[in-house]
């Protein structure tokens, strides 16, 4: 996608959250991730233990996002 001469590399990262403590993790994780520069959107499902993060890969990496989620105390596995 090009805007004003810039290329935006939008990617989606899917993570499985192992053993979430309660459904409140969805809100907490969404709020924390949305504050990161380059994150475009976040979805989370307590029932499926999944988090989806849409981000601009030219501004933040999937590895950095995974590390951030882990730093918040969540045990995650990258899907796909």
mmJSON file of the N, C-alpha and C atoms, coordinates in Angstrom:
{"data_MODEL":{"atom_site":{
"group_PDB":["ATOM","ATOM","ATOM","ATOM","ATOM","ATOM","ATOM","ATOM","ATOM","ATOM","ATOM","ATOM","ATOM","ATOM","ATOM","ATOM","ATOM","ATOM","ATOM","ATOM","ATOM","ATOM","ATOM","ATOM","ATOM","ATOM","ATOM","ATOM","ATOM","ATOM","ATOM","ATOM","ATOM","ATOM","ATOM","ATOM","ATOM","ATOM","ATOM","ATOM","ATOM","ATOM","ATOM","ATOM","ATOM","ATOM","ATOM","ATOM","ATOM","ATOM","ATOM","ATOM","ATOM","ATOM","ATOM","ATOM","ATOM","ATOM","ATOM","ATOM","ATOM","ATOM","ATOM","ATOM","ATOM","ATOM","ATOM","ATOM","ATOM","ATOM","ATOM","ATOM","ATOM","ATOM","ATOM","ATOM","ATOM","ATOM","ATOM","ATOM","ATOM","ATOM","ATOM","ATOM","ATOM","ATOM","ATOM","ATOM","ATOM","ATOM","ATOM","ATOM","ATOM","ATOM","ATOM","ATOM","ATOM","ATOM","ATOM","ATOM","ATOM","ATOM","ATOM","ATOM","ATOM","ATOM","ATOM","ATOM","ATOM","ATOM","ATOM","ATOM","ATOM","ATOM","ATOM","ATOM","ATOM","ATOM","ATOM","ATOM","ATOM","ATOM","ATOM","ATOM","ATOM","ATOM","ATOM","ATOM","ATOM","ATOM","ATOM","ATOM","ATOM","ATOM","ATOM","ATOM","ATOM","ATOM","ATOM","ATOM","ATOM","ATOM","ATOM","ATOM","ATOM","ATOM","ATOM","ATOM","ATOM","ATOM","ATOM","ATOM","ATOM","ATOM","ATOM","ATOM","ATOM","ATOM","ATOM","ATOM","ATOM","ATOM","ATOM","ATOM","ATOM","ATOM","ATOM","ATOM","ATOM","ATOM","ATOM","ATOM","ATOM","ATOM","ATOM","ATOM","ATOM","ATOM","ATOM","ATOM","ATOM","ATOM","ATOM","ATOM","ATOM","ATOM","ATOM","ATOM","ATOM","ATOM","ATOM","ATOM","ATOM","ATOM","ATOM","ATOM","ATOM","ATOM","ATOM","ATOM","ATOM","ATOM","ATOM","ATOM","ATOM","ATOM","ATOM","ATOM","ATOM","ATOM","ATOM","ATOM","ATOM","ATOM","ATOM","ATOM","ATOM","ATOM","ATOM","ATOM","ATOM","ATOM","ATOM","ATOM","ATOM","ATOM","ATOM","ATOM","ATOM","ATOM","ATOM","ATOM","ATOM","ATOM","ATOM","ATOM","ATOM","ATOM","ATOM","ATOM"],
"id":[1,2,3,4,5,6,7,8,9,10,11,12,13,14,15,16,17,18,19,20,21,22,23,24,25,26,27,28,29,30,31,32,33,34,35,36,37,38,39,40,41,42,43,44,45,46,47,48,49,50,51,52,53,54,55,56,57,58,59,60,61,62,63,64,65,66,67,68,69,70,71,72,73,74,75,76,77,78,79,80,81,82,83,84,85,86,87,88,89,90,91,92,93,94,95,96,97,98,99,100,101,102,103,104,105,106,107,108,109,110,111,112,113,114,115,116,117,118,119,120,121,122,123,124,125,126,127,128,129,130,131,132,133,134,135,136,137,138,139,140,141,142,143,144,145,146,147,148,149,150,151,152,153,154,155,156,157,158,159,160,161,162,163,164,165,166,167,168,169,170,171,172,173,174,175,176,177,178,179,180,181,182,183,184,185,186,187,188,189,190,191,192,193,194,195,196,197,198,199,200,201,202,203,204,205,206,207,208,209,210,211,212,213,214,215,216,217,218,219,220,221,222,223,224,225,226,227,228,229,230,231,232,233,234,235,236,237,238,239,240],
"type_symbol":["N","C","C","N","C","C","N","C","C","N","C","C","N","C","C","N","C","C","N","C","C","N","C","C","N","C","C","N","C","C","N","C","C","N","C","C","N","C","C","N","C","C","N","C","C","N","C","C","N","C","C","N","C","C","N","C","C","N","C","C","N","C","C","N","C","C","N","C","C","N","C","C","N","C","C","N","C","C","N","C","C","N","C","C","N","C","C","N","C","C","N","C","C","N","C","C","N","C","C","N","C","C","N","C","C","N","C","C","N","C","C","N","C","C","N","C","C","N","C","C","N","C","C","N","C","C","N","C","C","N","C","C","N","C","C","N","C","C","N","C","C","N","C","C","N","C","C","N","C","C","N","C","C","N","C","C","N","C","C","N","C","C","N","C","C","N","C","C","N","C","C","N","C","C","N","C","C","N","C","C","N","C","C","N","C","C","N","C","C","N","C","C","N","C","C","N","C","C","N","C","C","N","C","C","N","C","C","N","C","C","N","C","C","N","C","C","N","C","C","N","C","C","N","C","C","N","C","C","N","C","C","N","C","C","N","C","C","N","C","C"],
"label_atom_id":["N","CA","C","N","CA","C","N","CA","C","N","CA","C","N","CA","C","N","CA","C","N","CA","C","N","CA","C","N","CA","C","N","CA","C","N","CA","C","N","CA","C","N","CA","C","N","CA","C","N","CA","C","N","CA","C","N","CA","C","N","CA","C","N","CA","C","N","CA","C","N","CA","C","N","CA","C","N","CA","C","N","CA","C","N","CA","C","N","CA","C","N","CA","C","N","CA","C","N","CA","C","N","CA","C","N","CA","C","N","CA","C","N","CA","C","N","CA","C","N","CA","C","N","CA","C","N","CA","C","N","CA","C","N","CA","C","N","CA","C","N","CA","C","N","CA","C","N","CA","C","N","CA","C","N","CA","C","N","CA","C","N","CA","C","N","CA","C","N","CA","C","N","CA","C","N","CA","C","N","CA","C","N","CA","C","N","CA","C","N","CA","C","N","CA","C","N","CA","C","N","CA","C","N","CA","C","N","CA","C","N","CA","C","N","CA","C","N","CA","C","N","CA","C","N","CA","C","N","CA","C","N","CA","C","N","CA","C","N","CA","C","N","CA","C","N","CA","C","N","CA","C","N","CA","C","N","CA","C","N","CA","C","N","CA","C","N","CA","C","N","CA","C","N","CA","C","N","CA","C"],
"label_alt_id":[null,null,null,null,null,null,null,null,null,null,null,null,null,null,null,null,null,null,null,null,null,null,null,null,null,null,null,null,null,null,null,null,null,null,null,null,null,null,null,null,null,null,null,null,null,null,null,null,null,null,null,null,null,null,null,null,null,null,null,null,null,null,null,null,null,null,null,null,null,null,null,null,null,null,null,null,null,null,null,null,null,null,null,null,null,null,null,null,null,null,null,null,null,null,null,null,null,null,null,null,null,null,null,null,null,null,null,null,null,null,null,null,null,null,null,null,null,null,null,null,null,null,null,null,null,null,null,null,null,null,null,null,null,null,null,null,null,null,null,null,null,null,null,null,null,null,null,null,null,null,null,null,null,null,null,null,null,null,null,null,null,null,null,null,null,null,null,null,null,null,null,null,null,null,null,null,null,null,null,null,null,null,null,null,null,null,null,null,null,null,null,null,null,null,null,null,null,null,null,null,null,null,null,null,null,null,null,null,null,null,null,null,null,null,null,null,null,null,null,null,null,null,null,null,null,null,null,null,null,null,null,null,null,null,null,null,null,null,null,null],
"label_comp_id":["UNK","UNK","UNK","UNK","UNK","UNK","UNK","UNK","UNK","UNK","UNK","UNK","UNK","UNK","UNK","UNK","UNK","UNK","UNK","UNK","UNK","UNK","UNK","UNK","UNK","UNK","UNK","UNK","UNK","UNK","UNK","UNK","UNK","UNK","UNK","UNK","UNK","UNK","UNK","UNK","UNK","UNK","UNK","UNK","UNK","UNK","UNK","UNK","UNK","UNK","UNK","UNK","UNK","UNK","UNK","UNK","UNK","UNK","UNK","UNK","UNK","UNK","UNK","UNK","UNK","UNK","UNK","UNK","UNK","UNK","UNK","UNK","UNK","UNK","UNK","UNK","UNK","UNK","UNK","UNK","UNK","UNK","UNK","UNK","UNK","UNK","UNK","UNK","UNK","UNK","UNK","UNK","UNK","UNK","UNK","UNK","UNK","UNK","UNK","UNK","UNK","UNK","UNK","UNK","UNK","UNK","UNK","UNK","UNK","UNK","UNK","UNK","UNK","UNK","UNK","UNK","UNK","UNK","UNK","UNK","UNK","UNK","UNK","UNK","UNK","UNK","UNK","UNK","UNK","UNK","UNK","UNK","UNK","UNK","UNK","UNK","UNK","UNK","UNK","UNK","UNK","UNK","UNK","UNK","UNK","UNK","UNK","UNK","UNK","UNK","UNK","UNK","UNK","UNK","UNK","UNK","UNK","UNK","UNK","UNK","UNK","UNK","UNK","UNK","UNK","UNK","UNK","UNK","UNK","UNK","UNK","UNK","UNK","UNK","UNK","UNK","UNK","UNK","UNK","UNK","UNK","UNK","UNK","UNK","UNK","UNK","UNK","UNK","UNK","UNK","UNK","UNK","UNK","UNK","UNK","UNK","UNK","UNK","UNK","UNK","UNK","UNK","UNK","UNK","UNK","UNK","UNK","UNK","UNK","UNK","UNK","UNK","UNK","UNK","UNK","UNK","UNK","UNK","UNK","UNK","UNK","UNK","UNK","UNK","UNK","UNK","UNK","UNK","UNK","UNK","UNK","UNK","UNK","UNK","UNK","UNK","UNK","UNK","UNK","UNK"],
"label_asym_id":["A","A","A","A","A","A","A","A","A","A","A","A","A","A","A","A","A","A","A","A","A","A","A","A","A","A","A","A","A","A","A","A","A","A","A","A","A","A","A","A","A","A","A","A","A","A","A","A","A","A","A","A","A","A","A","A","A","A","A","A","A","A","A","A","A","A","A","A","A","A","A","A","A","A","A","A","A","A","A","A","A","A","A","A","A","A","A","A","A","A","A","A","A","A","A","A","A","A","A","A","A","A","A","A","A","A","A","A","A","A","A","A","A","A","A","A","A","A","A","A","A","A","A","A","A","A","A","A","A","A","A","A","A","A","A","A","A","A","A","A","A","A","A","A","A","A","A","A","A","A","A","A","A","A","A","A","A","A","A","A","A","A","A","A","A","A","A","A","A","A","A","A","A","A","A","A","A","A","A","A","A","A","A","A","A","A","A","A","A","A","A","A","A","A","A","A","A","A","A","A","A","A","A","A","A","A","A","A","A","A","A","A","A","A","A","A","A","A","A","A","A","A","A","A","A","A","A","A","A","A","A","A","A","A","A","A","A","A","A","A"],
"label_entity_id":["1","1","1","1","1","1","1","1","1","1","1","1","1","1","1","1","1","1","1","1","1","1","1","1","1","1","1","1","1","1","1","1","1","1","1","1","1","1","1","1","1","1","1","1","1","1","1","1","1","1","1","1","1","1","1","1","1","1","1","1","1","1","1","1","1","1","1","1","1","1","1","1","1","1","1","1","1","1","1","1","1","1","1","1","1","1","1","1","1","1","1","1","1","1","1","1","1","1","1","1","1","1","1","1","1","1","1","1","1","1","1","1","1","1","1","1","1","1","1","1","1","1","1","1","1","1","1","1","1","1","1","1","1","1","1","1","1","1","1","1","1","1","1","1","1","1","1","1","1","1","1","1","1","1","1","1","1","1","1","1","1","1","1","1","1","1","1","1","1","1","1","1","1","1","1","1","1","1","1","1","1","1","1","1","1","1","1","1","1","1","1","1","1","1","1","1","1","1","1","1","1","1","1","1","1","1","1","1","1","1","1","1","1","1","1","1","1","1","1","1","1","1","1","1","1","1","1","1","1","1","1","1","1","1","1","1","1","1","1","1"],
"label_seq_id":[1,1,1,2,2,2,3,3,3,4,4,4,5,5,5,6,6,6,7,7,7,8,8,8,9,9,9,10,10,10,11,11,11,12,12,12,13,13,13,14,14,14,15,15,15,16,16,16,17,17,17,18,18,18,19,19,19,20,20,20,21,21,21,22,22,22,23,23,23,24,24,24,25,25,25,26,26,26,27,27,27,28,28,28,29,29,29,30,30,30,31,31,31,32,32,32,33,33,33,34,34,34,35,35,35,36,36,36,37,37,37,38,38,38,39,39,39,40,40,40,41,41,41,42,42,42,43,43,43,44,44,44,45,45,45,46,46,46,47,47,47,48,48,48,49,49,49,50,50,50,51,51,51,52,52,52,53,53,53,54,54,54,55,55,55,56,56,56,57,57,57,58,58,58,59,59,59,60,60,60,61,61,61,62,62,62,63,63,63,64,64,64,65,65,65,66,66,66,67,67,67,68,68,68,69,69,69,70,70,70,71,71,71,72,72,72,73,73,73,74,74,74,75,75,75,76,76,76,77,77,77,78,78,78,79,79,79,80,80,80],
"pdbx_PDB_ins_code":[null,null,null,null,null,null,null,null,null,null,null,null,null,null,null,null,null,null,null,null,null,null,null,null,null,null,null,null,null,null,null,null,null,null,null,null,null,null,null,null,null,null,null,null,null,null,null,null,null,null,null,null,null,null,null,null,null,null,null,null,null,null,null,null,null,null,null,null,null,null,null,null,null,null,null,null,null,null,null,null,null,null,null,null,null,null,null,null,null,null,null,null,null,null,null,null,null,null,null,null,null,null,null,null,null,null,null,null,null,null,null,null,null,null,null,null,null,null,null,null,null,null,null,null,null,null,null,null,null,null,null,null,null,null,null,null,null,null,null,null,null,null,null,null,null,null,null,null,null,null,null,null,null,null,null,null,null,null,null,null,null,null,null,null,null,null,null,null,null,null,null,null,null,null,null,null,null,null,null,null,null,null,null,null,null,null,null,null,null,null,null,null,null,null,null,null,null,null,null,null,null,null,null,null,null,null,null,null,null,null,null,null,null,null,null,null,null,null,null,null,null,null,null,null,null,null,null,null,null,null,null,null,null,null,null,null,null,null,null,null],
"Cartn_x":[0.837,0.0,0.897,0.679,1.512,0.705,1.29,0.673,1.752,1.561,2.504,3.942,4.162,5.504,6.048,5.282,5.728,5.094,5.831,5.3,4.989,3.772,3.356,3.289,4.089,4.146,3.268,1.983,1.048,1.102,1.281,1.316,0.378,0.041,-0.78,-0.041,0.033,0.67,-0.423,-0.396,-1.367,-0.613,-1.073,-0.456,-1.489,-1.085,-1.904,-1.417,-2.34,-2.012,-2.287,-1.246,-1.401,-1.91,-2.951,-3.496,-3.759,-4.577,-4.906,-5.671,-5.402,-5.977,-7.476,-7.875,-9.295,-9.576,-10.835,-11.198,-10.713,-10.303,-9.795,-8.508,-7.805,-6.558,-6.792,-7.982,-8.281,-8.186,-8.866,-8.874,-7.475,-6.808,-5.477,-4.486,-4.531,-3.606,-3.908,-5.168,-5.551,-5.062,-5.314,-4.932,-3.42,-2.664,-1.2,-0.636,-1.156,-0.629,-0.99,-2.166,-2.593,-1.741,-1.019,-0.158,1.193,1.491,2.775,2.705,3.696,3.776,3.876,2.989,2.996,1.89,1.277,0.163,-1.095,-1.714,-2.9,-4.196,-4.159,-5.358,-5.033,-5.9,-5.703,-7.053,-7.07,-8.236,-7.773,-8.666,-8.315,-9.554,-9.359,-10.452,-10.059,-10.74,-10.502,-10.896,-12.021,-12.539,-11.574,-10.941,-10.028,-8.562,-8.287,-6.911,-6.046,-6.642,-5.918,-5.855,-4.739,-4.568,-4.133,-4.75,-4.359,-3.903,-2.733,-2.18,-1.859,-2.496,-2.206,-1.267,-0.126,0.884,1.646,2.269,3.119,4.522,4.961,6.249,7.438,7.208,8.303,8.525,7.587,7.685,7.888,7.46,7.607,7.648,8.382,8.502,7.579,7.281,6.498,7.218,8.54,9.336,9.246,9.268,9.161,7.776,6.743,5.385,5.235,5.779,5.735,6.463,7.637,8.415,7.659,6.949,6.174,5.053,4.35,3.271,3.843,4.982,5.625,6.073,6.527,6.968,5.817,4.601,3.415,2.993,3.737,3.481,2.686,2.475,1.705,2.634,2.26,3.002,2.351,3.087,2.502,3.276,2.573,3.159,2.7,3.612,3.272,2.546,1.452,0.688,1.183,1.332,1.704,3.024],
"Cartn_y":[-1.154,0.0,1.235,2.169,3.363,4.593,5.437,6.695,7.76,8.774,9.884,9.419,8.408,7.932,6.941,6.579,5.624,4.268,3.214,1.869,1.395,0.948,0.449,-1.074,-1.736,-3.197,-3.729,-3.876,-4.34,-5.861,-6.338,-7.772,-8.082,-9.36,-9.812,-10.919,-10.77,-11.751,-12.429,-13.752,-14.496,-15.233,-15.072,-15.719,-16.516,-17.67,-18.438,-18.108,-17.735,-17.433,-18.693,-19.217,-20.437,-20.095,-20.788,-20.685,-19.266,-18.492,-17.157,-17.276,-16.381,-16.465,-16.165,-15.106,-14.744,-13.982,-13.708,-13.019,-11.577,-11.029,-9.665,-9.465,-10.543,-10.41,-9.833,-10.096,-9.569,-8.045,-7.413,-5.95,-5.415,-6.02,-5.553,-5.65,-6.753,-6.955,-6.009,-5.856,-4.934,-3.524,-3.094,-1.739,-1.547,-2.507,-2.405,-2.398,-3.254,-3.357,-2.151,-1.597,-0.444,0.792,0.807,1.939,1.882,0.778,0.609,1.226,2.058,2.695,1.622,1.683,0.724,-0.307,-0.452,-1.394,-0.742,-1.411,-0.887,-1.408,-2.64,-3.223,-4.472,-4.77,-5.941,-6.618,-7.94,-8.723,-9.761,-10.131,-11.137,-11.955,-13.24,-14.141,-15.019,-14.802,-15.624,-17.076,-17.249,-18.583,-19.404,-18.753,-19.45,-19.305,-18.481,-18.209,-17.622,-16.801,-16.234,-14.719,-14.189,-12.751,-12.521,-11.563,-11.162,-9.714,-9.451,-8.098,-7.706,-6.652,-6.109,-4.932,-4.949,-3.929,-3.544,-2.384,-1.882,-2.407,-3.366,-4.025,-3.096,-1.941,-0.984,-0.171,-0.292,0.461,-0.417,-1.672,-2.594,-4.014,-4.892,-6.27,-7.218,-8.334,-9.37,-9.905,-10.014,-10.488,-9.525,-8.221,-7.22,-7.271,-7.486,-7.578,-8.828,-9.941,-11.179,-10.994,-10.387,-10.141,-9.23,-8.239,-7.329,-8.075,-8.921,-9.713,-10.596,-11.22,-12.067,-11.25,-10.017,-9.158,-8.763,-8.879,-8.588,-9.787,-10.893,-12.073,-13.17,-13.045,-14.054,-15.05,-16.305,-17.392,-17.563,-17.256,-17.28,-18.16,-18.611,-19.386,-18.73,-18.507,-17.905,-18.925,-18.524,-19.402,-19.192,-20.291,-20.224,-19.706],
"Cartn_z":[0.0,0.0,0.0,-0.879,-0.934,-0.57,0.266,0.637,0.595,-0.209,-0.271,-0.444,-1.262,-1.525,-0.528,0.47,1.479,1.24,1.511,1.412,2.831,3.038,4.34,4.25,5.058,5.054,6.18,5.905,6.923,7.023,8.237,8.506,9.658,9.784,10.898,11.634,12.936,13.807,14.62,14.652,15.462,16.551,17.782,18.933,19.709,20.197,21.126,22.528,23.392,24.785,25.591,26.215,27.01,28.404,28.797,30.152,30.633,29.906,30.403,31.724,32.642,33.993,33.996,33.293,33.253,31.968,31.717,30.478,30.455,31.581,31.626,30.848,30.532,29.781,28.4,27.835,26.499,26.479,27.414,27.485,27.789,28.757,29.154,27.999,27.287,26.185,25.024,24.69,23.623,23.949,25.167,25.586,25.507,25.992,25.993,24.571,23.716,22.36,21.496,21.699,20.894,21.157,22.255,22.588,21.878,21.216,20.534,19.139,18.839,17.525,16.441,15.482,14.381,14.469,15.637,15.776,15.23,14.263,13.598,14.223,14.744,15.335,16.125,17.098,17.95,18.179,18.021,18.392,19.401,20.301,21.302,21.635,21.856,22.191,23.374,24.492,25.681,25.401,24.728,24.446,23.589,22.593,21.686,22.099,23.118,23.569,22.459,21.606,20.468,20.523,20.003,19.832,18.394,17.742,16.399,16.429,15.871,15.879,14.441,13.959,12.641,12.857,12.14,12.405,11.147,11.204,10.134,10.402,9.596,9.802,9.567,8.982,8.814,10.095,11.049,12.303,13.53,13.46,14.594,14.037,14.703,14.21,14.976,14.348,15.009,16.237,16.144,17.282,18.458,18.169,19.235,19.885,19.087,19.635,20.5,20.027,20.805,22.125,22.082,23.298,24.258,23.715,24.573,25.285,24.556,25.17,26.284,26.023,27.036,28.235,28.003,29.111,30.022,29.51,30.317,31.165,31.027,31.842,31.167,29.864,29.143,28.473,28.517,27.851,26.49,25.421,24.078,23.115,22.093,21.008,19.717,18.816,17.525,16.657,16.049,15.153,13.729,13.029,11.622,11.376],
"occupancy":[1.0,1.0,1.0,1.0,1.0,1.0,1.0,1.0,1.0,1.0,1.0,1.0,1.0,1.0,1.0,1.0,1.0,1.0,1.0,1.0,1.0,1.0,1.0,1.0,1.0,1.0,1.0,1.0,1.0,1.0,1.0,1.0,1.0,1.0,1.0,1.0,1.0,1.0,1.0,1.0,1.0,1.0,1.0,1.0,1.0,1.0,1.0,1.0,1.0,1.0,1.0,1.0,1.0,1.0,1.0,1.0,1.0,1.0,1.0,1.0,1.0,1.0,1.0,1.0,1.0,1.0,1.0,1.0,1.0,1.0,1.0,1.0,1.0,1.0,1.0,1.0,1.0,1.0,1.0,1.0,1.0,1.0,1.0,1.0,1.0,1.0,1.0,1.0,1.0,1.0,1.0,1.0,1.0,1.0,1.0,1.0,1.0,1.0,1.0,1.0,1.0,1.0,1.0,1.0,1.0,1.0,1.0,1.0,1.0,1.0,1.0,1.0,1.0,1.0,1.0,1.0,1.0,1.0,1.0,1.0,1.0,1.0,1.0,1.0,1.0,1.0,1.0,1.0,1.0,1.0,1.0,1.0,1.0,1.0,1.0,1.0,1.0,1.0,1.0,1.0,1.0,1.0,1.0,1.0,1.0,1.0,1.0,1.0,1.0,1.0,1.0,1.0,1.0,1.0,1.0,1.0,1.0,1.0,1.0,1.0,1.0,1.0,1.0,1.0,1.0,1.0,1.0,1.0,1.0,1.0,1.0,1.0,1.0,1.0,1.0,1.0,1.0,1.0,1.0,1.0,1.0,1.0,1.0,1.0,1.0,1.0,1.0,1.0,1.0,1.0,1.0,1.0,1.0,1.0,1.0,1.0,1.0,1.0,1.0,1.0,1.0,1.0,1.0,1.0,1.0,1.0,1.0,1.0,1.0,1.0,1.0,1.0,1.0,1.0,1.0,1.0,1.0,1.0,1.0,1.0,1.0,1.0,1.0,1.0,1.0,1.0,1.0,1.0,1.0,1.0,1.0,1.0,1.0,1.0,1.0,1.0,1.0,1.0,1.0,1.0],
"B_iso_or_equiv":[0.0,0.0,0.0,0.0,0.0,0.0,0.0,0.0,0.0,0.0,0.0,0.0,0.0,0.0,0.0,0.0,0.0,0.0,0.0,0.0,0.0,0.0,0.0,0.0,0.0,0.0,0.0,0.0,0.0,0.0,0.0,0.0,0.0,0.0,0.0,0.0,0.0,0.0,0.0,0.0,0.0,0.0,0.0,0.0,0.0,0.0,0.0,0.0,0.0,0.0,0.0,0.0,0.0,0.0,0.0,0.0,0.0,0.0,0.0,0.0,0.0,0.0,0.0,0.0,0.0,0.0,0.0,0.0,0.0,0.0,0.0,0.0,0.0,0.0,0.0,0.0,0.0,0.0,0.0,0.0,0.0,0.0,0.0,0.0,0.0,0.0,0.0,0.0,0.0,0.0,0.0,0.0,0.0,0.0,0.0,0.0,0.0,0.0,0.0,0.0,0.0,0.0,0.0,0.0,0.0,0.0,0.0,0.0,0.0,0.0,0.0,0.0,0.0,0.0,0.0,0.0,0.0,0.0,0.0,0.0,0.0,0.0,0.0,0.0,0.0,0.0,0.0,0.0,0.0,0.0,0.0,0.0,0.0,0.0,0.0,0.0,0.0,0.0,0.0,0.0,0.0,0.0,0.0,0.0,0.0,0.0,0.0,0.0,0.0,0.0,0.0,0.0,0.0,0.0,0.0,0.0,0.0,0.0,0.0,0.0,0.0,0.0,0.0,0.0,0.0,0.0,0.0,0.0,0.0,0.0,0.0,0.0,0.0,0.0,0.0,0.0,0.0,0.0,0.0,0.0,0.0,0.0,0.0,0.0,0.0,0.0,0.0,0.0,0.0,0.0,0.0,0.0,0.0,0.0,0.0,0.0,0.0,0.0,0.0,0.0,0.0,0.0,0.0,0.0,0.0,0.0,0.0,0.0,0.0,0.0,0.0,0.0,0.0,0.0,0.0,0.0,0.0,0.0,0.0,0.0,0.0,0.0,0.0,0.0,0.0,0.0,0.0,0.0,0.0,0.0,0.0,0.0,0.0,0.0,0.0,0.0,0.0,0.0,0.0,0.0],
"pdbx_formal_charge":[null,null,null,null,null,null,null,null,null,null,null,null,null,null,null,null,null,null,null,null,null,null,null,null,null,null,null,null,null,null,null,null,null,null,null,null,null,null,null,null,null,null,null,null,null,null,null,null,null,null,null,null,null,null,null,null,null,null,null,null,null,null,null,null,null,null,null,null,null,null,null,null,null,null,null,null,null,null,null,null,null,null,null,null,null,null,null,null,null,null,null,null,null,null,null,null,null,null,null,null,null,null,null,null,null,null,null,null,null,null,null,null,null,null,null,null,null,null,null,null,null,null,null,null,null,null,null,null,null,null,null,null,null,null,null,null,null,null,null,null,null,null,null,null,null,null,null,null,null,null,null,null,null,null,null,null,null,null,null,null,null,null,null,null,null,null,null,null,null,null,null,null,null,null,null,null,null,null,null,null,null,null,null,null,null,null,null,null,null,null,null,null,null,null,null,null,null,null,null,null,null,null,null,null,null,null,null,null,null,null,null,null,null,null,null,null,null,null,null,null,null,null,null,null,null,null,null,null,null,null,null,null,null,null,null,null,null,null,null,null],
"auth_seq_id":[1,1,1,2,2,2,3,3,3,4,4,4,5,5,5,6,6,6,7,7,7,8,8,8,9,9,9,10,10,10,11,11,11,12,12,12,13,13,13,14,14,14,15,15,15,16,16,16,17,17,17,18,18,18,19,19,19,20,20,20,21,21,21,22,22,22,23,23,23,24,24,24,25,25,25,26,26,26,27,27,27,28,28,28,29,29,29,30,30,30,31,31,31,32,32,32,33,33,33,34,34,34,35,35,35,36,36,36,37,37,37,38,38,38,39,39,39,40,40,40,41,41,41,42,42,42,43,43,43,44,44,44,45,45,45,46,46,46,47,47,47,48,48,48,49,49,49,50,50,50,51,51,51,52,52,52,53,53,53,54,54,54,55,55,55,56,56,56,57,57,57,58,58,58,59,59,59,60,60,60,61,61,61,62,62,62,63,63,63,64,64,64,65,65,65,66,66,66,67,67,67,68,68,68,69,69,69,70,70,70,71,71,71,72,72,72,73,73,73,74,74,74,75,75,75,76,76,76,77,77,77,78,78,78,79,79,79,80,80,80],
"auth_comp_id":["UNK","UNK","UNK","UNK","UNK","UNK","UNK","UNK","UNK","UNK","UNK","UNK","UNK","UNK","UNK","UNK","UNK","UNK","UNK","UNK","UNK","UNK","UNK","UNK","UNK","UNK","UNK","UNK","UNK","UNK","UNK","UNK","UNK","UNK","UNK","UNK","UNK","UNK","UNK","UNK","UNK","UNK","UNK","UNK","UNK","UNK","UNK","UNK","UNK","UNK","UNK","UNK","UNK","UNK","UNK","UNK","UNK","UNK","UNK","UNK","UNK","UNK","UNK","UNK","UNK","UNK","UNK","UNK","UNK","UNK","UNK","UNK","UNK","UNK","UNK","UNK","UNK","UNK","UNK","UNK","UNK","UNK","UNK","UNK","UNK","UNK","UNK","UNK","UNK","UNK","UNK","UNK","UNK","UNK","UNK","UNK","UNK","UNK","UNK","UNK","UNK","UNK","UNK","UNK","UNK","UNK","UNK","UNK","UNK","UNK","UNK","UNK","UNK","UNK","UNK","UNK","UNK","UNK","UNK","UNK","UNK","UNK","UNK","UNK","UNK","UNK","UNK","UNK","UNK","UNK","UNK","UNK","UNK","UNK","UNK","UNK","UNK","UNK","UNK","UNK","UNK","UNK","UNK","UNK","UNK","UNK","UNK","UNK","UNK","UNK","UNK","UNK","UNK","UNK","UNK","UNK","UNK","UNK","UNK","UNK","UNK","UNK","UNK","UNK","UNK","UNK","UNK","UNK","UNK","UNK","UNK","UNK","UNK","UNK","UNK","UNK","UNK","UNK","UNK","UNK","UNK","UNK","UNK","UNK","UNK","UNK","UNK","UNK","UNK","UNK","UNK","UNK","UNK","UNK","UNK","UNK","UNK","UNK","UNK","UNK","UNK","UNK","UNK","UNK","UNK","UNK","UNK","UNK","UNK","UNK","UNK","UNK","UNK","UNK","UNK","UNK","UNK","UNK","UNK","UNK","UNK","UNK","UNK","UNK","UNK","UNK","UNK","UNK","UNK","UNK","UNK","UNK","UNK","UNK","UNK","UNK","UNK","UNK","UNK","UNK"],
"auth_asym_id":["A","A","A","A","A","A","A","A","A","A","A","A","A","A","A","A","A","A","A","A","A","A","A","A","A","A","A","A","A","A","A","A","A","A","A","A","A","A","A","A","A","A","A","A","A","A","A","A","A","A","A","A","A","A","A","A","A","A","A","A","A","A","A","A","A","A","A","A","A","A","A","A","A","A","A","A","A","A","A","A","A","A","A","A","A","A","A","A","A","A","A","A","A","A","A","A","A","A","A","A","A","A","A","A","A","A","A","A","A","A","A","A","A","A","A","A","A","A","A","A","A","A","A","A","A","A","A","A","A","A","A","A","A","A","A","A","A","A","A","A","A","A","A","A","A","A","A","A","A","A","A","A","A","A","A","A","A","A","A","A","A","A","A","A","A","A","A","A","A","A","A","A","A","A","A","A","A","A","A","A","A","A","A","A","A","A","A","A","A","A","A","A","A","A","A","A","A","A","A","A","A","A","A","A","A","A","A","A","A","A","A","A","A","A","A","A","A","A","A","A","A","A","A","A","A","A","A","A","A","A","A","A","A","A","A","A","A","A","A","A"],
"auth_atom_id":["N","CA","C","N","CA","C","N","CA","C","N","CA","C","N","CA","C","N","CA","C","N","CA","C","N","CA","C","N","CA","C","N","CA","C","N","CA","C","N","CA","C","N","CA","C","N","CA","C","N","CA","C","N","CA","C","N","CA","C","N","CA","C","N","CA","C","N","CA","C","N","CA","C","N","CA","C","N","CA","C","N","CA","C","N","CA","C","N","CA","C","N","CA","C","N","CA","C","N","CA","C","N","CA","C","N","CA","C","N","CA","C","N","CA","C","N","CA","C","N","CA","C","N","CA","C","N","CA","C","N","CA","C","N","CA","C","N","CA","C","N","CA","C","N","CA","C","N","CA","C","N","CA","C","N","CA","C","N","CA","C","N","CA","C","N","CA","C","N","CA","C","N","CA","C","N","CA","C","N","CA","C","N","CA","C","N","CA","C","N","CA","C","N","CA","C","N","CA","C","N","CA","C","N","CA","C","N","CA","C","N","CA","C","N","CA","C","N","CA","C","N","CA","C","N","CA","C","N","CA","C","N","CA","C","N","CA","C","N","CA","C","N","CA","C","N","CA","C","N","CA","C","N","CA","C","N","CA","C","N","CA","C","N","CA","C","N","CA","C","N","CA","C","N","CA","C","N","CA","C"],
"pdbx_PDB_model_num":[1,1,1,1,1,1,1,1,1,1,1,1,1,1,1,1,1,1,1,1,1,1,1,1,1,1,1,1,1,1,1,1,1,1,1,1,1,1,1,1,1,1,1,1,1,1,1,1,1,1,1,1,1,1,1,1,1,1,1,1,1,1,1,1,1,1,1,1,1,1,1,1,1,1,1,1,1,1,1,1,1,1,1,1,1,1,1,1,1,1,1,1,1,1,1,1,1,1,1,1,1,1,1,1,1,1,1,1,1,1,1,1,1,1,1,1,1,1,1,1,1,1,1,1,1,1,1,1,1,1,1,1,1,1,1,1,1,1,1,1,1,1,1,1,1,1,1,1,1,1,1,1,1,1,1,1,1,1,1,1,1,1,1,1,1,1,1,1,1,1,1,1,1,1,1,1,1,1,1,1,1,1,1,1,1,1,1,1,1,1,1,1,1,1,1,1,1,1,1,1,1,1,1,1,1,1,1,1,1,1,1,1,1,1,1,1,1,1,1,1,1,1,1,1,1,1,1,1,1,1,1,1,1,1,1,1,1,1,1,1]
}}}
